[in-house]
């Protein structure tokens, strides 16, 4: 490896580490601020005979969902940074680096049939689900009061509020889990199909850009239209080999396919390589 390349990788490694630490700090700030603010609002509202207003409860619920959305996107970037830092370590010959050998979550606590994975994701999920449950409960009780349901029976409001909260959470979590699984399966199938079509075209983007199957697969993975993907593929196919190396460092093989598909899908080439090569057991 040329010294200029090593220097560039060292600089990028530093930036990746900085971004990783910043995202970690943001995660902890969100995890600390959101539940505390929600609990404080609920406590102050409970001091009033009327309870927390419906408008405030709905605002709290929307804010929780919004912050969770932001946090989920941060997690995607967080994982991408870890993968990139690991790739840099291997490129520099540091196969025993901290990112390249980051231990997986290995501890599960079991109580009868219940399993509690000790992981970042589990802790984050519980915090956000609990916060959302609090706002749903407060919104439900406020709605009962506004509708005049069983006035003077706060105990009944509490029981109905808990029941509605449980039903809403079960339905919402089930829907999210199903959609997440479906989207992941679609993404992986589309990536494999795109790489396969590109491989059959001998990694010639000029030839693959006219392949409808290739364009549809990239479009499905990127969440775009085939026409948009075709226009972008036309641009890259028209570049001179020297100019294309600015975007695609690999010259042949599956790695080149991964980089070319990454250009059209905005997915990390290392992840595409893992999906199609079976490096992490994903290949079919």
N, C-alpha and C positions, 0 to 999 in steps of 0.2 A: 504494500500500500504506500502511495506517495505521501511525503511528509505534509504536503498541503491538505490532503484529504484527512490525515490523522488530526491535524490542528483544527480543521473544521468540525470534525466529530467531537473533539474535546470541548470546543466552545458550545456546540449544540447540547452535549451532555450536561453541561453546566446550566444551560437555559431550561432544559427539560426538568432537571432537579428543582430549579427555582419554581417553575410552574406547578410541579407536583406538590411542593410544600404550600404554595398559595392556595391551591384547590383543597388541600387537606385542611388548611386553616378556615376556609370558607365553610366547609362541611361542618366543622365543630361549632362555628358561630351560629349557623342556621339551626343545628340540633339543639343548641343551648337557648337561643333567643325565642324560637317559635313556641315550644311548650310552656316556657315560663310566662311569656306574654299572654298566651291563651288561658293559662291557669289563673293569672292575676285578673284578667278581664272577667272570667267566670266568678271568681271570688268577690270582686267588687259588685258584679251584677246580682249576686245572691243576697247581698245586704239590702237591696231594694225589694219591696214587697211585690213589685211587678216582675222582678227577675230580669234577665238579659233580654233586651228587645229583639224581635225577630230580625230586623234589618242588620243589627250588629252581629247576631249569630250567623246569618248568611254571609256577611262580609268576612267573618273569621274563617268560615268554611272555604270560601273562594280563595282567600289569602293562603290557607294551608295547602290547597290543591295547586295553587300557582307556585308556591315555594317548593313543593314536592316535584313539580315538573322541572323547575330550574335545577333542583338537586339531582334528579335523574339524568339530565343532560350533563351535568358536571361529572357524574359517575362515569359516563361514557368517555369523556375526555380524560378523566383520571386513569381509567384502564388503558386508554390509548397511550398515555404518557409512560406508563409502566412498561408496556410492550415496546415502545420506541427506545426507552433507556436500556432495556435488556438487549435489543438488537444492536445498539451502539456498543455496549460492553462486549458482545461477541465479535463485532467487527474489529474492535481494538485488541482482541485476544484476551479479554477478561471474562472468560467463560464461567469463572467462579464469582462474578460480581453480585452485588446485593440485589439488583433488579433481575438479573438473569436467573437467580436462584431464590427468588422471593417465595417463602413457604406458603402453601395453600392453607386454608382453614381446615384444621384436622380434628378439632374437638367437638363432640356432640354430647350434650347432657340429656340423659334419658330418665324419665319418670313414668314408669309403666309404658303405655303405648305412645306417650308424648315424647317428641324429640326436639331439643332446643339446640340448633347449630350455633356455635360460638364464632360469629363472623360479623364483619362490618355491616353487611347487607341485612342481617337479621336484626341487629340493634337499630339501624336506621328505619327499617320497616315498622318495627314496634312503636317507635317514637311518633312517626307520622300517622300511623293508623290510630294510635291512642288520641292524638291531637284532633284528627278528623272526627273520631267518635265523640269527643267532647263537644265539638261544635254542632254535630248532627243532633246530639241529645238536647243541647240548649235550643237549637232551632225548632226541634219538634215540640218541646214544652212551650216555647213562645207561640208556636202556631196553634197549639191547643188553647192557650189563654186567649189568643186573638179571636179564635172561632167560638169562644164561649163554651167549650166542651167541658162538662162536669165541673162547673165553677165551685170553688170551695173544697175541692178534693185534690190537694197537691200530691197526695200519695198515689192516686190513680194516674195523674199526669206523669209522675216519675216512672211508674211501671210501664205505661204505654210508651214513654220516651225511650226507655231501655229496649223495649221490644222492637220499635221502629229502627232504632240505631243498629241493633244486631242484624235485622233483615237487610237494611241498606248496605251495611258493611260486607255481609256475606255475598250479596248480589254484586256489589261493585268490585270486590276483590276477585270473585270468580270470573267476572267479565274481563278484567284487566289481565288476569293470568292466561285466559284463553286467547285473547288478542295478542299478548306477548308471544305465546307459543306459536300461534299461526304466523305472525310476522317474521319470527326467527326462522321458521321452517321455509317460508316463502323466500326469504333473503338468501338462505343457504342454497336452496335449489336453484335460484336465479344465478347466483355467483358461479355455481358449478356448471350450469348450462352455458354461461357466457364464456368461461375459461375453456370448456370443451369445444365450443364453436370456434374460438380463436385459435386453439391448438390445431384443429382440422384445417384452418386457413394458414397454418405454418407461421403463426404470430404476425401475419401480414395484415395490418389494420386497413390498408387500402383495399384488400379483398374482403375482410370481415365486415366493413362498413356497409356493404350491400347485402349482407346476410340478415334476413328478417328475424330469424331465431336469435341471433346474437344481439340485435338491437332491442328486441322485446325483453330478453333476459336482463340486459343492462338497465333498461327502463324500469322493469319491475323492482330490481334491486335498489335503484336510485330514487324511486318514487317520482319519476318524470315520464314524459311521453317519448315514444320511439322517435318521433320527429326531432325532438330536442337532442336526444342522444346521437342521432344520425348527423346532425349539424356539427356537434362537437367532435365526433369521430372523423368527419370530413376535414376538420381543421388539423387534427393531429396527423391524419394520413397524408396531408399535403406538406408536412414539414420535411426538411432535409434530414438525413440520418444524424448529422452532427447536432442539429437543432433539437431533434427528438430526444437525444441523450440528456438534454436538460431536464426532461420529465421522466425518462425511463433509463435508469443506469444499467439495468441488466440487458445483456445482448442476446440471450437465447434462453430457451427452456421455459419451465413453469414459472420461474421468477419473473421473466419478461411478461408472460401472460398476466401474472398477478398485477404488475405495474400498469399494464395497458388497461385492464379492466378497472383498476382503481381510478384511473383518470376519468372514466366515464360514469362511475358510480359514487365517487367521493367516499369510498370505504378504504381503510388502511390496507396497503398491499401485503403487509406481513400477515394480517388476519385472513386475507383472501388466499394467500399461500398455505396457511394452516388448514383452511377449510378444504382446499382442493388436493393437498398433498397427504392429508391424514396425519400430519405431525402431532396433532393433539387429539387424534382419534375421531375427527369429524368426517373424514372422507367416506363416501358410500361406494 
